[in-house]
Amino acid sequence: MLVAVFCLPITLLDSLYNGWRYGAFLCKATPYLQGVSVCASVNFLAAIAVDRTQDDLANREDNRLLDMDVFLMHHDPLGSLL
């Protein structure tokens, strides 16, 4: 949301026009906010992965099947589709 509201319009307009027209503050704030947004997205996705793994561990009775699922998800490119 942060990228769509703040960073995307500035980046688009910067690509359309020659030179930076938005001042020193936006020159420094735009890349900073893009980085913050990426970090927040990565951390959010990692939290979802941890939550799903904990849910799998709690709800599965057959640990061998769980071990195979975890192995495939981390070692097989198509394993994440399981």
N, C-alpha and C positions, 0 to 999 in steps of 0.2 A: 504494500500500500504506500509505503514511504517513497519507494522508487517511482511508482506510477504517478503520484501526486507532485512530488518535488523534483526528482532527478531527471525523469524522462523528458519533461518539457524543456528543461534547461539544456540537456544534451542534444535534443532535436534542434532547437534554435541555434545552438552553437555550431552544429553541423551545417546548417543552412546559410549562416552568415559568416563572413570573414572576421576573425578577431573576437576577442572576448568583450562583451558589452554589459556585463552584469555586475561589475564591481569586484573589489578584493574579497569581500565577505563570501559571496557566492562562489568565487573561484576556489576558495578553500573549503567551503561547506559542502559543495556538491560531491566531490570525491569522498569526503569523510562520511557523509550520509549514505553513499552507495556502499562503502565498506561496512558500515554499521548494519545496514540492511542485509548484506550477504552473511555476515557473522550471525545475525539473529536467525536467519533462515536455516543456516547449517545447524545451529544449536537446537532449533525447534525440531528439525528432522531427526537429529540424533536422539532427542528426548522421546519422540514417537517410536523410534526403533527400540530403545531401551524398554519402554512401556510394553510394546508388543512382545518382546522377548520374555519379559517377566510374566506376562499373561500366558504365553505358551508354556513356560516352565511350571506355572501353577496349575494349569488345566490339563496337562498331558499326563497320562498314566504310564505310557511306554516311553521311557527315557532313551532307548536305542533309536526309536523313530525320531525323536526330537534331535538327537545328536546328528542323525543323517540329514535332517532338514537344515540344521545350522551349518553343517559342513557344505551342503550343496549351495546354500545361499551365499557363502563366502568364497567358494572355490569354483563354482560353475556360473558362467554368465547368464544362463537361462534358469539357474536355480532360484533366483529372486522371484520368478513367476509362480513358484509353488504356493 
